[in-house]
Amino acid sequence: MTSIDRFHHLGHSPVDPAPGSPAPDQGVRNNQVRRAVARLAATRRVTLRVRSTRRQEGGEPRVDHHLFEHEGRRELRAVMLTPPGPGPWPAVLVCPGRNATLERVTGLLPPDHPGRDVAAYLTGAGFLTLTLDHGLDGWAEPAALGGRDPGDVLDGTLRLRGGSLLAALAEDAGAALDWLRAHPDVAPGRVGLFGHSMGAAVALHAALLREEPLPLCAASHLGTYETMIGRSLAWNQYVALPSILRHADLPDLYAALAPAPLQIQYGTADGRLDPGDAKTAGERIVSGHDTAEILPLPMGHGTGLAEAADFFTRSLTFTPSLPLTGSPAEPAAGIPDVPAAKVGFDVRARLDILDLVDDALASGALTLGPRGARLEALASREIGRGTAAVSSGSSALEIALRVVGVEGRTVLVPANTFFATAASAVRAGARVGFVDLEPDGLGMDPEGLRAALAAHEDVAAVVPVHIAGVVAPSLAEVLAECDRQGVAVVEDAAHALGSSLHGRQAGTFGRLAAFSLYPTKVITSGEGGLLSADGADLKRITHLRDHGKRSFEENLHDDLGSNWRMSELHAAVGLTHLARLAEVLAERTELAARYDESLAGVPSLTRPALPEGCASNHYKYLALLPEGVDRAALKQRLRAEGVRLAGEVYDVPLHRQPYFARRFGDLSLPRAEAFAARHICLPLFPGMTGAQQERVVRALRDALS
């Protein structure tokens, strides 16, 4: 079988559903395609820095020659053309074809191919344009290349590290889009993409890697990969991502841009395309993107300039009902809705996880294996104490209380915490008592604790909780009181991985400490938890989590444990995420600081200050509503404006939960009840943009005014 036979033999069956199975919903399918592109491209969100700018003197439009750099590029040339007259202008990022030059595309030299001067034409039609020089030809000495195409060589070099030239160029285009959107001469939310031939592939992938919908005009890049690359042999391999046919064909990629405006032009006399294949591909695109425009034009491998200008005029024209700056009723165009939360795995982290999962599957060790051991070792270094990985934060609490020995006795917990804090004590055979909170650090009230200890003579353990990632200074009094009375302290540090008090890490204050790695937490393993302890306690934890077995190899049980193991697949997720703890904390701290500054303009909202000496992981960003504000109505209004608040911590105190209210219905804990009723948690998640935070603050200001 020859190589080309193998190409056709492999085909692209994953694109189609299995025989007899229903086709996925188009929206679901589009999301699958976008995720596959993001994973295979593995790009980063990089920032362009202007190294130098030279303005060309005289004439119109205004011509600026920019030289950019970013961490992955020493230099990136671009030319910006600005129409005459006052701005701001709708803008188009132009990604030229393989053989185009900046001077020809921007009209600084006469075009050497029909439609080559697309940037000049679009600027004449009223659009600011930024045209990129992909920089494929000048990076190596011709003698060193030995006649080989420099793009091919560069693509091969990148593939050795798991990348591709197309992904690198799409990363450049994404950075240019960010720079263009922030430029003062560009109208907010009015940016589109144009690409010709190879540049169309770059523009397509740059658009697929964005969250916000962007109008795209693609010229001379249409068909199926099998025909374009496998049969016609007319395309460079770097117009497609490696392995993409395992997930999608070119028509699927274009369809996945829906609902963004899309125009695809192709020439009926283009010798580099198969007209029948292009026509069929266009029909497939329209079946998944019903507003896409597929234009067969009487041209060769070129661009329909008038058609492109008309497309962008329709796609980027200002609509009177949608102000440039946005309004409470109609937010600024291009700013995505703000979800309550978002799981924080970028593409590179996901690829690392896939490698670890593959290792686990290949080895056959799917529980209590090397990935779990590495997670425990890393957690021990971060926390500063021996650590065991278990199946959940709830099981971590239950195991800790069983190690202490609480059966038949009382465990004291704060009223303001998650249900599992108290439920774990009940499952461990204990009775529970509830303690009010102190408002300054949201910790357990020391006076309330002393009263509860006096009321219960059989207290086996006290469980302080680090709410919202805040280690309260009152913990010192709680620890001292428990030490005086010989009562064990088990920290519920579910929220607090990475938090500290006076330089001491959460999880090192009590006899044992339980952490949650649930998906909403700062660090997650999907499902899972960690237990930190010392010496004999840590040894018993590892014993109990595996049904109390004497050893992994023996089927002999000398303790009453359960299946509280963490699988190797979950450990792969947790290990990858925990390795990025420092950058996760830095991002959350930056987001919290931005909220601190912005919320100064919302005087009706109170932001509880972090206690002195507390370094929070900012698991939640808390604020207190004015007295009398209906929180449910506020959240509903914010949802209507595209902003979802995160879940409270917590909206119903434990003594008011139906399960416990039968016994504690008459108990009054006024500070816990007041905090539960008045606080909200603003969305704060990985990748959150400044524009999204501004949208949250504006929506809050309008809702509370």
N, C-alpha and C positions, 0 to 999 in steps of 0.2 A: 504494500500500500504506500503510495507516494504521499508527500506532505500535503499536497493540495487535495488528494483523495481523502485524507484524514480530516481536513477542514470540513469538507462536505459531509463526511460520515458523522462527525460529531454534531453538526447542526446546532440548533438552539432550542431543544425540547423544553427546558425549564420555563420558557416564555409562555407556553401554552398549558392550560389545565389538563390534568390527567383525563383520559377518556371516561365519560360518564359523570365527571364531577362538574359542579356548577362553576361558571366563570366568575372570578371575583368582581365585586363592585368596582367601577372604574376609579372612584376616588381612592379606594383601598389599593388598587393596582398602581395608581400613580404614586402613592406614598411608598410602596414597595420599591418602585423603580428609583425614586429619589434617594432612598436609603442605600440601595445598591450602588448608585453612582457615588454617593458620599463615601461609602466604605472603600470602593476601589480607587477613587481619586486620592483619598487620605490627605486632603489639603488642610492648610491652617488659615486662620483669619489673620493676615499680615497687614501691616500698615506701611503705606508709601511715605517716604521722606524725600522732600525736594532737595536735591543737592545743588542744582543751579537752574536758573531760568534766564532765557534770552528772548527779548521781545524784538521781533523783526520790524524795522522802521518803515512807516509809510503804507498807504493803501488800506483797503478794506477787503475782507474782514481782518480783525486784529489777529496776529499770528504770534503765539508764544511757544518757544521750544523749551520743553522741560526735560531735565535729567533727574530721574528718580532712583532711589535705592530702597531696599528693604532687607531683612535678615537673610533671605534666600537669594538675593540678587545684588551684585555689585553695582549694576546700573541698568536702567530701563529707559529708553528714549521714548518721547511722546510729543506730539504737536497738538496744541489746542487752538481751534479757530473760533473766534467770538464774533457774532454778527454785529453790524453797526447799530447804534442807538442804545437806549437804556435797557438794562436787564431787569430782573433776572430772566434767564432763558431756559426753555426745555432743552435737555441735553441728550446726546447720543454718544455712547462709547463705541468706537469703530475698531473692529478686529480684522485686519487685512488678511488676504490670502498669502500663501507661502512665498510667492514670487513678487509680491508687491513691495514697494518702498514707501516710506513716509512721504517723500517729496511728490510721488505720483498720486498717492491716495488723497493728499491734502491740496492738490492743485498747485503746489509750488513749482512743479515741472509738468509739462504736458503729459496726459495719460498715454501709456504705451499699450493699453488694452481697453476694449469697450467697457465703460462703467467703472474703470479703475479709480477715477477721481470722486469717489462716493462722498468722502468727508467734505470736499469743497462744495459739492452739489447740495448736501443736506444743510450746510451752513448758509448757503444762498437761499434755502427755503425757510430759514429762521431758526435753525437749531445750533446751539453751541456744540461743538464736537471735540472729542479727545481721541486721537488715533494712536494706537500703540505700535511700536516696533518690536516684534517678537524676539529679535536679536539672535536668530539662529545661525547666521552666516559668519559673524566676525569673532566668534569666541575661540577659534583655534586657527593655527597657521595652516594654509592650504597644503604645504609640503608634508605636514604631519598627518593630514587626512588621507593622503595617498589616493586622491580621486573619489573618496567616499563622500556621500552627502553629509554635511555637518549636522543636520537635524537628525538623521538616522543614528549617527554616532552618539549624539547627546542623549537621544531616547534610550539607546542601549545602556549607556552609563547610568541613567536614572533607574532603569528597570533592575539593575543589579542590587539596588537598595529598596526594591519594592515600589518604586514610583513609576512615573511615565512622563513623557514630554507634554502630552495633552493636559495632564493634571497640573503640571508646573505652570503652563500657560494660562490655564483656567484660574489658578491661584493668583497670578499677576492681574488678570482681568478683574477678579473679585476685589483685589486691593485698589485697582483703578476706579472701580465703581464706588467704593467707599470714599475715596478722595474726591471724586466728581460730585457725589451727593452732598458733600460738606462744603463745596466751593461757593463763595458768596454770589457769584454770577449765575449760579444754577438754581432754577426754581425748585423749591422743596417738593419731593415726591414725583418729579417729572423727568425721569431718566430712563432711557431705553438702550437696547443693545443691537448693534448690527455686526454681522460677520459674513465674509465671503470665503467659500471653499474651506480650506483649513481653518481660517478665522471664524467661519460659521460653526465649526465643531467646538472651537474655543468658547465662542459666545454662548452656544447651547449649554455647555457644561457649566460655565460660570452662572448662567441663569438657574440651572437645576440645583446648584449648590447654595442658592439664596433662599431665605425664608419668605421675603416679600416678592409678590409677582412683578415681573419686569417685562415690558413689551419687547419682543425679539423679532427682527427681520433677518432671515438667513437666505443667502443666495448661493446657488450652485453647490448644494450639499444635501442631496436627497436620494434615497434608495434604501436597500437593505444591505447590511454589512456583508452578507454572504456573496452578494453580487458585486458590490463596490470593491471589496477587498479580495474576496475569494475567487471570483470569476473574471471580473474586468481587469484585475491586477493594475488598476489605474490610480490607486490611492496610497499615500504613505501610511504605514501602520500606526502612526501616532495621531491619526484622526479618530481613533477609538481607544477606549480604556482597555487594558489587559483584562481578559476573562469576562468582558461585559456580556458576551452571548450566553453565558450561564444564567443571566438574569433578564436581559432585554435586548431588543434590536433597535436600530436607529429610529424607526417610527414610534416605538414605545417611549423613547426618550423625549421626542417632540411632544407627544400626547401628554406626557407627565407635566408639561408646563401649564396645563389648564389650571385656572381660568385666565391666565395672562394672555394679552393679545399676541397673536402669532401670525407672521406671514413668511411663507417659504416660496422662493422663486427658483425655477429651474429652466434651463434653455432646451428647447426642443431640438436644437442643432448642437448640443453639447456633446462632444466626442468622449468626454470623461464620465458620462452618465449613460445608463441604459434607460431609454425613454419609457419602456414598458415597466421596468422595475421602479422607476421614479413615480410613475402614475399609480401603480399599486401601493407603493409606500404612502403616497399622499392620501389615498382613500383610507388606509389604515389609521393615519393620523386623525383625519376628520371624524372617524368613528369613535375616537376617544377624546377628541378636542373639537367639539362641534362648532366653535367659532373660528377655528384656524382657517387661514386663507392659503390655498395652494395655487400658485400662479405659474402655469406653463407659458413661457414667453418665447417669441421668435428670436432667439439669440444663442450664442455659443456659451462658453464657460465664463459668463460675465454677470453683470448686475443690471437690473431694471431700475434706473435711478429715479424716474418719475414715480414708479410704483412704491419704491421705498420711502420717498418723501411724503407721498400721500398716506402711507400706512402710519408713519410717525406723527403726521399732522392730526390724524384721527385718534391715535392712541395717547398722545401727549398734550392734546389741546386742553386748555384750562376750562373747567366747568364752573359757571358762576355759582352753582349750589354747593361747591366744595372749596372753601377758602384755602389759600395757600398755607396759612398758619394753623389751620384746623380750628375746631370749635368744640364745646362740650357735646353738642349733638352729633357732630360729624368730625371725628378725629382726623388729624393730618394724614394725607395719603401716604402709604408706604410704611407706616408704623404698625407692626403686627399687634393683634390683641394680646393682652397680658394674662397668661394663665396663672393659676394659684401657685403652681410648683412645676418643676421640670427636672428630670433626672439628668445628671451631669456627666455624660460620657461623650467626649469628642471622638472623632473618627480614629485617631491614633490609639486612644484607650480601647476602643472596640476591637481594633486589630490585635492589640496585645492580649485582650481577653480571648479572642479566637485562637491565638497560638497556645495559650495555657489550656484551654478546653480541649484542643486537639491533642496536646500532650497527654492529658488525663484519659481521653478516650482511647488513644493508642496504647497507653500503658495498662489499661483495664483497672487501675486503682481509682475508684470513684468516690471513696469516702476515707477519711483519716489517712490521707496520703501526703505527698510532699508539698502540694500547693497549700493545704491547710496548715501544715507545719511552718511554711514560709510566711503565711499570713499571721500566725501567732508570734513568730519571731519579730516581724515588723511592728506589730501592735505593741509588743513588749517594749521595744525601743521607743515608740512614740509616747506610750503611757508612762513608762518608767517603772514597770512592774510585770511580773509573770502573767501571761494571758493565755486563755483557752478559747477556742472558737466553738460556738454551739449553734443550734438551729434557729434561734430567735432571741430577741431581747427579753421576751416573756419567759422563755425557758431559762435564760441566764438568771433572772430574778428568782425563779422557783428553785433552781439548783443551789443558788447562794443561800437561800433560807433553809433548805434542807441540810446544807453543810453546817449552818449555825445550830440547827436543831430547834425548830419553832413549834413542832407538833404539840397540840394541846395547850399552847400558850398564846400570848398576845403579841401582835406586831403593830407598831404605830407608824402610820404613813400620813403624808399631807393630804388634805382634802382636795387640793387643786393639783391633780395629776391624772395620767391616763388610767383607765380601768385596770390594766394589767398589773399595775403596781400592787394594788390590794388583792386582785384575783390570784396572783401568784402566791401570796401568803395563805389564802384560803386553800388553794390546791396543795400547798405544803402542810396542811393540817392545822393552821393557826386561826385564831380569831383576830379581827382587825379593830383598831381604834383610829380615829381621825384627829388631826391637829391642824389648827388654823395656820395661815401663811403670814409672813411679815412682808409688808409692801415694798420695802426699799430694795431688796434683792430677790424677792419672790421665793424666798426659802422658807424653811420650817420655823415657825415662831418659837423662840426659846422659852418664853413664859408659858405658852400653850403646851409645849412639850413637858415642862415641869409639872403642870397640872395633870396632864394625861398620865405621866409616870406615877404620880401620887394616886391617881384613881384606879390604876391597874397594877396589882402587885406581882403579876406574872409576866411582865414584858420580857420577851426573848430578844427582840431586835427592833431597831428604829431605822426607817428607810427615808433619809432625806433625798429630795429630788432636785436636780439642777435644771429648773424650768427654762426653756428657750435657749439653753446654752450658757446660762448665767450661774456661776458658782457663788452663792450668796455669802457675804462675810459672816452672817449669823451662824454659818456652819461651825465656826470655832466654838461658840457657846454650846451648840448641839453636841459636838464631840466631847467637850469637857464634861457636860452633864451626864452623858452616857458612860463615860469613863468612870466618873464618881460612883455610878450606880451599877457598874459591871454589866452593862447592856451592850450587845454587839451592834455595830453600825454597818449597814449594807447600803452603799450609794446606788441610787438609781440615776445613772449617768447616761441614760438613753439618748438625751439631747446634746450631750456635752463632750463628745470626742474632740479633742483639740483645745478645749477651754481650760482655763487655769485660774487660780487665785493666789496672788502674791508669788507667782512663779511656780507654784506647785500644781501639777496636772490633775484634772478631774480623774477620778478612779484610783487615787492614791491616798485618800483620806480615811476610808472605812476599812473594816476587816476584809470585806470583799466589795466589788463594784461591778455593776451590770451595764453593758452598752448595747444599744440596738443598731443593727445595720439594715433596717427596713428601708424601702426605696425612697421615702421622703427625707431620710436623714442626711447629714452633711457627708458622711461616707456610707456607702451601701454595698451589700453583697447580693442584693435582690431580696432574699430572706436570710436572716442570720443574726447572730449576736456575739458579743465577747464578754468574758468574765475575767476580771483581774483579781489576783490573790497571791498569796505567798505560801511557800513550803508545803506543809501537809494539806492545807486547804486546796491548793492548786492540784495536787495529786488526786485528791478525792473528787474534784470536779471532773477530771478526765476519766475517772472511774465511773461516776454516775451517768455521764452523757452517753455511755455505751452499755446501757442496761445493767450497770453494776458488774460487768464481766471482770474477771481476774486479769485477763489480758486479751488483746485483740485476737490472738491465735487460739485461746482456750474457750471452750463453751461451758465455763464454770462461773457461776454468779454468786458473789458473796455480799452483795449490797442491792438495795431496791432502787435501781435507777430506771431509765427509760431511753427511748431513742431520741436523744437530744444532739445527735451528731450534725455537723455541717458537711454537706457534700463537697466534693472537690470542684464541681462546676460552680457552686456558689463561692467557694474560696477563691477561684480564679477571678471572679468579678470583684470580690472584696480586696484581694491582694493588689489588683491593678489600680483600684480607686484609692486605697490607703497610701500607695506609693506616691500619689499626687496630693497628699494632705496639705502640704505647705502652700501650693498654688491655689488649692480650693479655699483655704482660710484667707489667703491674701485677696482673692476676688471677692469673697463675702464681706471682708472688712471694708474694701473699697466701696462696695454697693451700699453698705450700712452708713458709711460716712457721707455718701452722696444724698441718702435719705435725710440724714441729720441736718445737712445744709438746706435742702429743699423744703423740708417741713417747717422751717422757721417762718415760711409764708402762709402757714395754715394755723393761725393762733388758737383756733378752737380745739386743736388736737394736742394732747399732752404726750410727750415722748419720755418714758421712764429712763432716767440716766443710768448708765452702767455704774455699779458701786466701785468705789476706789479699790484698786488692786485686782479687779476682775478683768481678765482678757477673755472675751467671749468668742465662740466660733460663729456667732450670729446665725444660729439655726433658725431662729425666728426674729422678725423685726416687729416689736410690740409698740402699740400706741393706745392711749386711753381716750375714749369718746367723752364728750361733754355729758353731764347728767341729763337724762331725759331723751337722748337720741335712741331711736329704734334701730338696733343693729341689723335686724333682719331686713328692714326696709332699705337701710343704707346699702347693704350688700346687693340687694336686688337692683337698686338704681345703678350701682357701679357695674354690675354684670351687663346692664343694658348699654353701657358705654364701653364695653369691651375689656373691663378690668375685673378679675376675680380675686378676692381676698383669700389668703391662705387660711387653713383651719386654725381655730383658737387653741389655747393651751390653758385651760380647757373650758368649754362653754357651760358645762354642768359639773359642779363639784361632786366628789364621789359619794358624799353622804346624801345627795339628792338623786343619785342614779337609782333606777327602779329596783335593781337587785339588792342594794344596801338600804334603800329608803325604808323598807319594811321594819328594819331594826333601828335605824338612826333618824327616822322622820322628824323627831322633836329636837334634834341637835342643831344648835345655831353656831355657825362659824362665819361671822359677818364679813371679815376681810376677804376670805376665800370667795364668798358669795358675791361681794361687790366687784372684785377683780374679774370673776368669771362673767359677770353681766356687762362690764364696760369695755373690755379690751378688744382690740382687733389685731390681726397680724397681716402686715403688708406683704405682697409677693416679693420674694427674693430668691433667685435661683441662678444656676450657672448659665452664663451666656446672656444674661439680662442686659439690655442696652440702656444707655442714658436716655434715649428717646422713650423707651418703655417706662422708665422710672418717672420721667416728666409727665407721661400720660396718667400714671397712677396718682401723682400729686395733684395734677390739674383736676382730675375726676373727683378726688377727695375734697379739694377746695370748693368746687362747684356744688357738690352734694351737701356739704356742711354749711354753706353760706345761707 
